Each structure stands twice: as C-alpha cells, then as structure tokens.
Amino acid sequence: MGNKPFQNKLTAGATLSEIVAACSDADELLTAIGLKPAEYKDQSLRSVCQQLKWSENEVLRWLKRHCSSTNGQAKKEDSPKMIEDWGRYIKNEYHRKNREYIKAIEKDFPRVHQIHGNQYVWLKNMQWQFERLQEALQMYSRFEARKFYPLLSKMENAKGDLLYGSLKKVERGMEVIQKDQDRIHGFMKKLKVGSNNFDNPANACSTLRILNHNFKELFKNINEHFELEQEKVLPMVQKKMETVFK
C-alpha cells in the first residue's frame, strides 16, 4: 500500500495513458465504470472528469486504493490441502475483501441517495435490502470464523477420537452454512433485480458508478467464496466425517 513513486504517478493531471502505464489494472477499472481509456488516452484525468461531470478527486482516490493493492503487490494464497487450513484461507481471501467492499458501499450509499434519490426511486429499496445483506453476511462470517472452522480443525486433528456430540455439531454447522448461503443469495438476487443488475444510467455520476462496481465486486467475491465451500470444503468435511464414523 505505500509505494510512493507509484502513487505519485497517479494524479489528476496525468494523462490516461500515463495512468494505465503506472497501474496495470487502471484500464479495467476505468472501463468498469464506463470510461474507455483508449478513447481519451492523451487527455488528463481531470479533463475527462470535467467532460463527464464526474468528481476527479473521487475517481482518483478510487484508482489509488485499488491500484495500490493490486499492482503487483498482492498475491493470492495457494488453495489449502487440509481442512484445518481452510478457515485461515477463507478469512484472508474472502471475509476481509467482503468487509472492504461493504465498508466502501456503506460510505458511498448516503451520497448516492442524496444525489439520485429523487431521480431513481429504487435506490431507497436498494439501501434497505443492502442493510439486510450486510447483517446476514456479518453473521455468516462471524459464525465461520468463531465456530465452524475452529470446529473443523478440532475434528481433523482428533484422528478418530472425536466425540459423537462434536460430530453432530459439525453436521448442524453444515446445515447452518447451507441455510445462510441460500438466505444471502436471496438478498443478492433482490438487490440485482431492484438495481437493474447494477447497470449505470447514462447520466450517472462517478459516485453511483463506483458504488455499482463495488456491488458487482462484492457479489463476485461472495459467489466465489460460497462456490469454493460447496465444491471443496464441505465435500472434504463430509468425507472426513464418514471416515470418523467407521
């Protein structure tokens, strides 16, 4: 996060081609909010934002935050081989990112509602649904970090000596995981439908565009998280339980 020479290249006075050269993800990030750098490559970010009526400071802060954390500095962990390692992996790779996206959305929502609330009435319902998703996701992450994965670690290390009552707790934990994932997916579906799949209206300000992008990234992270557990973690747990019961 604190790469000074790199950060100094990301200024509102820099051309888009200079920004893309400094940050390998800038092209994709800007395209995601409706700005194709190739079409403005010789113009400064300030000039482009003035033309589009966007906030140059907001776009710049957003670019710096994402570029500084992705421009060759953050490496994803290798997928674990043991059940007991999955808790740390899920916490580092998914819980953390979910919190970051939730925090960014929570910060931007009041301003978006203030600017576009009368123009897009669906924003009011969208905020209510987001609050429900936020609460459900926090409870889910807390359950995994404090109960489910510690219990899985205990099960794996018991080597067949785990008490029957503990195995029943693992079974109930798996049921909670499935139920909560279905509930969270329900909130996500309502948000996608209510927001027209987070598509940006033609005259949307930069705040709304960044908000929609953060929603898309949050949902992508949640889906990847849940798919990983469904396809990797829970089958491993089920197999281990069958071995213990023999």
C-alpha positions as CSV (number, residue, x, y, z in Angstrom):
1,M,0.0,0.0,0.0
2,G,2.6,2.7,0.4
3,N,4.5,2.7,-2.9
4,K,5.4,6.5,-3.1
5,P,6.8,6.6,-6.7
6,F,3.9,4.6,-7.9
7,Q,1.4,6.8,-6.1
8,N,3.0,10.0,-7.4
9,K,2.2,8.9,-11.0
10,L,-1.5,8.7,-10.2
11,T,-2.5,12.4,-10.3
12,A,-5.5,14.2,-11.8
13,G,-3.1,15.9,-14.2
14,A,-1.7,12.7,-15.6
15,T,-3.0,11.5,-19.0
16,L,-5.0,8.3,-19.0
17,S,-2.2,6.6,-20.9
18,E,0.3,7.5,-18.2
19,I,-2.1,6.3,-15.5
20,V,-2.6,2.9,-17.3
21,A,1.2,2.6,-17.7
22,A,1.6,3.2,-13.9
23,C,-1.2,0.9,-12.9
24,S,-1.8,-2.4,-14.8
25,D,-5.4,-2.5,-13.5
26,A,-6.4,1.1,-14.3
27,D,-7.7,0.2,-17.8
28,E,-10.1,-2.5,-16.5
29,L,-11.1,-0.3,-13.5
30,L,-12.0,2.7,-15.6
31,T,-13.8,0.7,-18.2
32,A,-15.9,-0.9,-15.5
33,I,-17.3,2.5,-14.6
34,G,-18.0,3.5,-18.2
35,L,-14.8,5.2,-19.3
36,K,-12.6,3.6,-22.0
37,P,-9.1,4.9,-21.5
38,A,-8.2,4.3,-25.2
39,E,-10.7,6.9,-26.3
40,Y,-9.1,9.6,-24.0
41,K,-5.5,8.3,-23.8
42,D,-3.9,11.7,-24.4
43,Q,-6.2,13.6,-22.1
44,S,-5.7,14.2,-18.4
45,L,-8.0,12.5,-15.9
46,R,-9.0,16.0,-14.8
47,S,-10.1,17.0,-18.3
48,V,-12.0,13.7,-18.8
49,C,-13.8,14.0,-15.5
50,Q,-14.8,17.6,-16.3
51,Q,-16.3,16.5,-19.6
52,L,-18.2,13.6,-18.0
53,K,-19.2,15.8,-15.0
54,W,-17.5,13.3,-12.6
55,S,-15.6,14.0,-9.4
56,E,-11.9,13.8,-10.3
57,N,-10.9,13.5,-6.6
58,E,-13.3,10.6,-6.1
59,V,-12.2,8.7,-9.2
60,L,-8.5,9.3,-8.3
61,R,-9.0,8.1,-4.7
62,W,-10.7,5.0,-6.0
63,L,-8.0,4.3,-8.5
64,K,-5.2,4.7,-5.9
65,R,-7.0,2.4,-3.4
66,H,-7.4,-0.4,-6.0
67,C,-4.2,0.1,-7.9
68,S,-2.0,0.2,-4.8
69,S,-3.5,-3.1,-3.5
70,T,-3.4,-4.9,-6.8
71,N,-0.5,-3.6,-8.8
72,G,1.9,-6.5,-8.3
73,Q,1.8,-6.2,-4.5
74,A,-1.0,-8.6,-3.5
75,K,-0.6,-12.3,-4.2
76,K,-3.4,-14.7,-3.6
77,E,-2.6,-17.6,-1.3
78,D,-2.4,-21.1,-2.6
79,S,-5.6,-23.1,-2.0
80,P,-5.2,-25.3,1.2
81,K,-4.9,-29.0,1.1
82,M,-6.0,-29.6,4.8
83,I,-9.4,-28.9,6.3
84,E,-7.9,-27.0,9.2
85,D,-6.2,-24.5,6.9
86,W,-9.4,-23.5,5.1
87,G,-10.5,-21.3,8.0
88,R,-7.5,-19.0,7.6
89,Y,-7.7,-19.1,3.8
90,I,-11.4,-18.1,3.8
91,K,-10.8,-15.4,6.4
92,N,-7.9,-13.9,4.5
93,E,-9.2,-14.2,0.9
94,Y,-12.9,-13.7,1.3
95,H,-14.0,-12.3,4.7
96,R,-11.5,-9.5,4.5
97,K,-12.5,-8.5,1.0
98,N,-16.2,-8.7,1.8
99,R,-15.6,-6.2,4.7
100,E,-13.7,-3.8,2.5
101,Y,-16.5,-3.8,-0.2
102,I,-19.2,-3.5,2.5
103,K,-17.4,-0.5,4.1
104,A,-17.0,1.2,0.7
105,I,-20.6,0.7,-0.2
106,E,-21.8,1.9,3.2
107,K,-19.7,5.0,2.8
108,D,-21.0,5.9,-0.7
109,F,-24.7,5.0,-0.3
110,P,-25.8,8.2,1.6
111,R,-24.2,10.4,-1.0
112,V,-25.6,8.5,-4.0
113,H,-29.1,8.6,-2.4
114,Q,-28.8,12.3,-1.8
115,I,-27.8,13.0,-5.5
116,H,-30.0,10.5,-7.2
117,G,-32.7,9.6,-4.7
118,N,-35.5,11.6,-6.4
119,Q,-34.3,10.5,-9.9
120,Y,-34.0,6.8,-9.1
121,V,-36.6,5.8,-6.6
122,W,-35.3,2.2,-6.5
123,L,-32.3,3.4,-4.5
124,K,-34.4,3.7,-1.4
125,N,-35.4,0.0,-1.5
126,M,-31.9,-0.9,-2.6
127,Q,-30.4,0.6,0.6
128,W,-32.9,-1.4,2.8
129,Q,-32.0,-4.6,1.0
130,F,-28.3,-3.8,1.3
131,E,-28.6,-3.4,5.1
132,R,-30.3,-6.9,5.3
133,L,-27.5,-8.4,3.2
134,Q,-24.8,-6.6,5.3
135,E,-26.3,-8.0,8.5
136,A,-26.6,-11.5,7.1
137,L,-23.1,-11.5,5.7
138,Q,-21.6,-10.3,9.0
139,M,-23.4,-13.0,10.9
140,Y,-22.2,-15.6,8.4
141,S,-18.6,-14.6,8.6
142,R,-18.7,-14.5,12.4
143,F,-20.1,-18.0,12.5
144,E,-17.5,-19.3,10.2
145,A,-14.5,-17.6,11.9
146,R,-15.6,-18.3,15.5
147,K,-17.4,-21.6,15.4
148,F,-17.5,-23.6,12.2
149,Y,-13.8,-23.6,11.1
150,P,-12.4,-24.0,14.6
151,L,-14.7,-27.0,15.0
152,L,-13.5,-28.4,11.6
153,S,-9.9,-28.0,12.8
154,K,-10.7,-29.9,16.0
155,M,-12.4,-32.6,14.0
156,E,-9.4,-33.1,11.7
157,N,-6.9,-33.3,14.5
158,A,-8.9,-35.7,16.6
159,K,-7.9,-38.7,14.4
160,G,-11.0,-40.7,15.0
161,D,-11.3,-39.8,18.7
162,L,-13.8,-37.1,18.2
163,L,-16.9,-37.4,20.4
164,Y,-20.3,-38.1,18.7
165,G,-21.7,-34.8,20.1
166,S,-18.9,-32.9,18.3
167,L,-19.7,-34.6,15.0
168,K,-23.3,-33.6,15.4
169,K,-22.2,-30.0,15.9
170,V,-20.3,-30.2,12.6
171,E,-23.4,-31.6,10.9
172,R,-25.5,-28.7,12.3
173,G,-22.8,-26.3,11.2
174,M,-23.0,-27.5,7.7
175,E,-26.8,-27.1,7.7
176,V,-26.3,-23.5,9.0
177,I,-23.8,-22.8,6.2
178,Q,-26.3,-24.0,3.6
179,K,-29.2,-22.2,5.0
180,D,-27.3,-18.9,5.4
181,Q,-25.9,-19.1,1.9
182,D,-29.4,-19.6,0.5
183,R,-30.6,-16.6,2.5
184,I,-27.7,-14.4,1.4
185,H,-28.2,-15.4,-2.2
186,G,-31.9,-14.3,-1.8
187,F,-30.8,-10.8,-0.7
188,M,-28.3,-10.6,-3.6
189,K,-31.0,-11.5,-6.1
190,K,-33.4,-8.8,-4.8
191,L,-30.6,-6.2,-5.0
192,K,-29.7,-7.2,-8.6
193,V,-33.3,-7.1,-9.7
194,G,-34.0,-3.8,-7.9
195,S,-30.9,-2.1,-9.4
196,N,-31.3,-3.4,-12.9
197,N,-28.3,-5.7,-12.4
198,F,-26.2,-2.6,-11.3
199,D,-26.1,-1.2,-14.8
200,N,-25.2,2.5,-14.9
201,P,-27.8,5.0,-16.2
202,A,-26.2,7.1,-19.0
203,N,-26.0,10.3,-16.8
204,A,-24.9,8.5,-13.6
205,C,-22.3,10.4,-11.6
206,S,-18.9,8.8,-10.7
207,T,-20.2,8.0,-7.1
208,L,-23.0,5.9,-8.4
209,R,-20.8,4.2,-11.0
210,I,-18.2,3.3,-8.3
211,L,-21.0,2.1,-6.0
212,N,-22.3,-0.2,-8.7
213,H,-18.8,-1.5,-9.4
214,N,-18.3,-2.2,-5.7
215,F,-21.6,-4.1,-5.6
216,K,-20.5,-6.2,-8.6
217,E,-17.2,-7.0,-7.0
218,L,-18.8,-7.8,-3.6
219,F,-21.2,-10.2,-5.3
220,K,-18.4,-11.8,-7.3
221,N,-16.4,-12.3,-4.1
222,I,-19.4,-13.8,-2.3
223,N,-20.2,-16.2,-5.1
224,E,-16.6,-17.4,-5.4
225,H,-16.4,-17.8,-1.6
226,F,-19.6,-19.9,-1.5
227,E,-18.7,-22.0,-4.6
228,L,-15.4,-22.8,-3.0
229,E,-17.0,-24.1,0.1
230,Q,-19.6,-26.0,-1.8
231,E,-17.2,-27.6,-4.2
232,K,-14.1,-28.0,-2.0
233,V,-14.6,-27.6,1.8
234,L,-17.9,-29.2,2.5
235,P,-17.2,-32.4,0.4
236,M,-13.9,-32.7,2.4
237,V,-15.7,-32.4,5.6
238,Q,-18.3,-34.9,4.6
239,K,-15.6,-37.4,3.6
240,K,-13.8,-36.9,6.9
241,M,-17.0,-37.4,8.9
242,E,-17.7,-40.7,7.1
243,T,-14.1,-41.8,8.0
244,V,-14.6,-40.9,11.6
245,F,-18.0,-42.8,11.8
246,K,-16.5,-46.1,10.5
